Amino acid sequence: MAGEVAPPSLPSPLPGEKKDDAPPGPPAATHPSAAGATGKLPVARGQVAPPSLPSPLRGEGKNDAPPGPPPGLPAEPPPFDSFGFDPRILQGVRDMGYLHPTPIQAAAMPILLGGHDLIGAAQTGSGKTAAFLLPIMQRLLPGARGKVRSLILEPTRELAMQVDEALDGLGYHTPLRGGCVIGGVDWDPQEKALRAGADVVVATPGRLLDHMKRGYVKFEGLDVLVLDEADRMLDMGFLPDIYRILRALPTERQTLLFSATMPPEIVRLSAEMMRNPKRIELQRVSKVPVGIRHAVYPVPQHRKLDLFLHLLRGTEMPSVLVFSRTKQGAGRLMHILERKGFKADMIHADRTQEQRIDALEAFRHGMVQILVATDIAARGIDIDDISHVINFDVPFDPDSYIHRIGRTGRKDLTGDAFTLVSPEEERGLSAIERALGHPLPRITLPDFDYRKPSTVQPGVTPRHGHRRHGRPHGGHGGGGGRPHGHGGHGHRGGGRRS
């Protein structure tokens, strides 16, 4: 339900607030966690989600849909199967819960499938990742394996990991292999991916140049270059690195440039590296659902897990959707929650469609209290009465924040959206607050020690097989989704097979 952001003074106190400070509100029955709740998980919350996981994409849902289609686009976007994609790609599209193309996808995909260069002025969260990944996969499928054929440059490792995860999900049924080349993780898997010629390499400029200096990065077979978030790269000082990378690439290629703004330096760069590019300029404004109580919990990074568990134990939370930036982080959270006795499951791009449906069905029916998800996989979540959304990590951008919290407070219900923010994440949170137009209330818990060392051991993330709730773990299917064949972010050996 579209509308303005709910003010901080909403019914029932947040954890850390005094009860007598809370203003009067609607009847308790309007909120799943209101006074009088039994503390038991609901037996059934709705019907089982069908295999297609029908949920609104960013920009398509009731809460954040723009008032109308951009000029020149049809009111009803064409279905994905009208673009001529390979059936294996379409299966990945369905598995990821995509229903209809977003405006940027509907406008960009025909241009890219036609082989043209493209300049797209679109913000993060508009659907542009799938807008370029789907045509790239279609172009690469008929070709030979064993060489880098597409290079996607991102300004930050978080964005690179997000694109890499989208490639995982959309390309699950194809033989295409990807490699993620970023700083802060193990070097060796990245080197193996580059030497073996991963079909698609997603990279940050600095780490890619480090590999290029060693002489084993070969780009002679490159077909497609994507420069994503170009204005952010300019702001971060990456422009000289971009020019150094361009000098090593073949000139005969398809080039895509996406940028929310077009400063003069980016205009000059596009003129130098592109040939007669087509242009698309689509902006969208997301709206925040009403009825949602926002709260930010500042916490040192080393105490995040402890505070997270403290909130879960001290607050009535019938159904909790927890967001992690990465699938690795989601796996660690899932493992810790199970060790601590919580009923939990997870969804991310490395899980099969059957595993995701099983997890959503269990969450919908109250068989698990907590569902851990990544932004990419969360498109498949269409459950009306989620009581709490917890951002364990601050989202990448304001649109992701709105997309996440919109999973609670549906159909005139109220809901809670908690965000755990470390000092290192304050800058990202400030960007979200600027986009919302007001600061979010910050809460410090008087009964939590923020200074002591962490009491939670992260442990080792297990490879979860296909789990049927109510049966012993690993008792059904085994195998845990697709074969990895890589450590951390690197080469995916053996393709993707269900």
N, C-alpha and C positions, 0 to 999 in steps of 0.2 A: 504494500500500500504506500503510494508515494506521498511525500510531504516533507515537513521540516523536521530537523533533528529534535528528538525529545529532550527537554531540559533536564539538567542533572537531578532536579527534585521530582522524582517519580515515586510511586508507591513502593513501600517496604524497603528497609535499609539495605544498602550494599554491605558486604563484609568489611568491617572496620568502622562503619558509621553507627551512631547511636540511634536506637529505635525511636526515642522521643523526639528526634530531630526530623523524622520522616513526616511529610504532610499526608493528609488523608488521601486515599486513592479509590480506585474502583473495587468492586467486591473481590474477595480473595479468589473466587473461582475463576476469575479471568486470567490468572497467572499460575502455571503449573507448580511453581515453587512457593506459593503463598502459604500463610499460616493455616494450619489445619491439615496439611499434607501428611500422609501416613509415613512417608519415608520409603515406602515400597515402590519398586519400579512398576510402571503400568504393564498390564498383561498384553494389551494389544493397542496399537496406535493407528492402525489403518490397514490398507491392503498391500500386498507384496508388490514391489516395483517390478514392472515388466523388464525384459532383457534390454530394451533400448534405453533404459534409464532416462525417461523424458523429463528433462528439467530445463528451465530457461538458461540460455547462454547469457554472458555479460552483455547488457544492452538490450536483451530480449524479454526479461522478466517483467512482471507487473510493477515491481518496485523501482526499477531503474531504467525503464524503457524511455527513449527519447519521444517527444511529442509526435513525431512523424518521420517518414523516410527522408533522407537528404535529397535535394533536387536532382532529378535525372535518374533516380532509382525507383524501381517498381515498389508499390505498397507491400506486395507479398514477394519476398525474396524467392528465387528459384531453389528447388531442393538440391542437395549436394550431388545426387546421382544424375543431375542434368548437365554436369560439367564434363562428363566423359572420363571420370577417374577410374582407375583400375579397381576391380572388385575387392582386392585385398586392402586397398586404401579406404574404400567405403566401409569395409568391416571395422577398421580402426576408428573411423569417424563415428560409427554407431556405438562402438564399445565405449568411447569417451563421452557419450551422452550429448553429442551435437545434434540439434534438431534442424535449424535453418541457418544459412550463412548470415553473419552480421553484415552491416553495411560495407565495412572495409573489405570483407571477404567476397561479397557479391560483386563489388566493383573491381577488386584487384585480380581475382583468380582468372577471369577470361583474358586479361592483359598478359599475365604471366604465362598462362598455358599457350598463348600465341607467340611466346619467345621475346617479347618486348622488354626493354629496360623500364624501370618504374621508380618514380619518386612518390612516396606516400606520406602525407602529413596526417599522422594519426597518433593518438595518445596510447600509452601503455594501458592495457585492459580493453582495447577496442576490438580484439580478436585478430590483430595483425599477425601474430605468430602463426596461427593456422593458415592465414591468408597466404603466407609465403611457403610454409612447410609442405602443404598439400601439393601445389604445383611443382615444387622441387622434387618431391618423391615421385610424382608422375613422370617427370623428365628423366630421372635417374634409373627408374626400374628397367627399361629395356637395355641399358648399357652394360658394359663389362664391369666386374668387381675388381677390387685390388688397387684402386687409386683414389685419391681425394678428388671428388667431383663437385663438391659444394662446400664453401667456406662461409660461415655465419659469424660475424664479429659483434660482440656485445661489450658495453662499457664496464660491467661489473660481473664478478663471478656468480653472484646470486641470479642475475638475469640469464647468464649463460646456462646455469644449472636448470633454470625454469624452462628454457627453450629445449634443452637436452631431454628433459622429462617429457615435454610435449611430443618430441620426436619418438621417444620410447612408446608412448601410448598410441599415437596415430600410425606409427609404422610397425606396430606389433606383429601384424600378419605378413609383412614383407621381408625379403632377405636383406634389406638395406641395413648397414651397420653405421653406428655413429660413434664419435669420440668427443669428449668434452675436455678442452685444454685450458685450464685455469690455474691461478696461483693458489697456494695454501694447501695443496693436496699432493699425493705421491706422484713423483715425476715419471717413474718407469711405465705405468700403464698408458700414460699419454704418449710416451716415445714409441711404444709398441703399436698404438693406434695409428700414429703418423707414419711409421715405417711400413705398416701393413696396408696403408691406404684405406682408411675408413671412408665410406661413401660420403658422409656428412661430418664435417668438423665444426663444432661450436666453440669459439675461443674468445678470450680477452686478448687485446693487442700485445700487452707486455709479455705474458707467458708464451704466446705464439712466437714472438720475435726471439725469445730465449732458445726455443727449439730450432728456429730457422738458422740461428748462428752456428749450430752444431752440424749443419749441412745435410741432414737426412730428411728434411721436409721437402716433398716433391709436389709441385702444383701444375705440372705440365698438362694434366688431364682435367683441370678445373673447368667446369661448365657454368656454375652459378656462384656469384658473390653477393652476400647480403651484408649491408652496413646498417645495423639496427641502432635505434636511439642515438642518431648521429649528433644531435645537439648536446646530449649528455657527454658524449666522447669529447666534443670540443671543450666543454666546461671542465672536464677532468684532465685536459692537457694531452690527449691522445692523438691529436691531429698529425704531429710529426711521425708517430709510429704508424699511423694509417698510410701515410705516403710511402714509408719504407716497405710496408707489406705490399702495397699496390705495385711497386716496381718489380716484385718477384712473381707477379701473377701474369698469366697470358692475357693479351688484350682482347682476343676473341672469346667473349663470354657474355652471359646475361648478368646485368648488375641491378641490384635492388637497393634503394636507400629509403629508410624510414626515419622520420624525425617529427617531433611534436611542433617544433618551430624551425624556421629556415633562416638563420643568421647569414650574413654575407660570406663568411668562411665556408659554410656548408654549401652555399650556392656555387661558389668557385670550385669546390671539390667535386660536386656533381657534374659540372661542366667539363671537368678534366677527365673524369673516369667513366662517363656514360655516353651512350650514343642515342640521340633522339628519344629521350625517355618520355613515356606517358606520365601524366600527373593525376594524382587523386588527393583531394583535400577533404577529409571527413573528420569532424570533431564531434564528440558526444559528451554530454554532461550527465553524470550519474546522480541519482537522488537517494537520499538516506531515508529508510523506512521510519515511520513514526512508531512510538510504543516501545522503543529500545532504550534501555538504560546503559549508558557508556561509563566505564570506569577504567582508569589506568593505574597499575600497581608498579611503581618504580622499585627495582630490585637489582643488586649486583648480579652479574652474570653467573657467578659461581653458586648463587643461592636461588636461581630460578626454579630448578626442579623442586627444591624444598618448599618454596612458596606455592608452587603449583599444587603439590600434594596437600599442603596446609589448607588451601582454598577448597579443594575437593572434599576434605574431611570435615571442614567446619561450616559448610554451606549446603543447604538443601538443593541438590542438583539432580532432578530426575533424569534428564537427558542432556548430555554434554557433547558438543562438537568442538574438537580441539584442532587448531590449525598449526602445522609446521611448515616452514619454508621448503624443506627438502624431503625426499622420500627416505633418506638415511636418518634424518632427524625424527621422522614419523615412526620409523622402525624402532629407534631407541626409546622413544616415549611409550610406545606400545609394550615393549619388553618390560620397562620399569613399572608400568601400571599393573601388568599381570603379576609381577613379583610382589607388588604391594597389596594384592588381593582384590583389585578392581576388575569388573567385567568389562572388557574393552576389545575393540577390533580396529582395523585400519584399512584405508583405501588409498592407493597411489598408483601411478602409471605402470609400475612393475608387477602389479597383481593382475591376474587374468580377469576377464569379464565375469566369469562364474564366481570367482572369489569376491569381486566387488559387489555383485548382486547378493551373495550370501551375507556379507557384512552389513549391507544396507537393510536387508530383510530383518536381520537380528536386531539392529538398532531401532528400526521402525516398530518392532513388536516388543521392545523392552527387554529382550534377552541379553543385551549388553547396555550398560549405562553410558559408556564413553566411546565415541568414534573419533579416531585420529585421522586427519586428512591433509593432503596438500591442495594448493589452489587449483592445480590442473585437474585432479581427480574429483574435486568437490562439485563439478558441474552436474554430477549424477545424483546429487542429494536433493530430494524434493519431499521433505517431511515437514508437516505444518506446525507441530508442537514441540520443537526443540527449545528447551528452557534456557540453555546457556551456550554461548559461543565464547571460547577462550582462545585468544591469539597468544600462543606460547612464544612465537617470534613476531616482531612488528612486521606487518605486510610490506611488500616491495614498494607499493604506491597507494595513493588514496583510493583509487578505483578498486583495488584488491580488498582494502579495508571495508568498503561499502558492500562489495560482493560477499565477503565473509559474514559480516554481521547481519546481512539480510536473510540469513538462514534461520534466525530467530525472530520472534515478534510478528509472525505471519497471521493473516486473517483476523486482524483486530486484537490479537493477543499481545501481551507485553512479554519482553524478554530481556536478558542481560547479556552484555558484551564486555568481557574483561580482556584487557591487554597487558601482558607482562613486558615491561620495557627496561632494558639494561642501559647504563650510561652511554654505551656505544650506539644504541639504537635511538637515542633522543632526537637526532637530526631527522631520521625518517619519520618519527612521530610528529615532529613539528610540521613537516610537509603535509601530513594528513590533517592536522588541525587547521592549517591555512586553507586547505581545500574545503573543509567543513565550515569555515568561517567563525570558529570559536574554539577556545581551549577545551580539552576533555578533563573532567574531574580526576585528580590524582588522590589516591588513598594509600595511607601507611597503616599497617595493622599494628596495634599496640601489643599484641600477644605473640608477635613473631620477631625472632632475633635475626636482624639483617647482617650482623657482623661475624657470627660464628662460621666455621668452615662447613662445607656442604656435608650433609649426612647421607646423601644418596650416592651409591656407586653406579655409574652408568652401565657397567657390564658390557657384554657383547651382544650385538643385535642378532637374533636367530634368524634363520631362513624359514619363515613360516610356510608350511604347506597349506593346501586348501582345507580350511577348517569349517566343519559343520558344528554349529553351536549346539551344546547338549551332548556331544560326543567327545572322546579324548582327542586332544590336539594331535595332528598328524595322522589321525585314523582314517582319513579320507583323502585319497588322491596323492598326497605327498608332493614333493618336487618344488613347491613354492613359486609357481608362475614361470616366467621365461628363464632360460639359462643366462647367467650373467657373463661369465667368461672374462671378467675384468675386475680389477680392484679399484674401488672408488670410482672416479670419473675417468674412464679411459675407453679402450677398445672393447666392443661387444662382439665376442666371437660367436660364430655359428648362427648368426641371424636371429630373427625373432619368430618363434613358432609357438602356437598355443597347444 
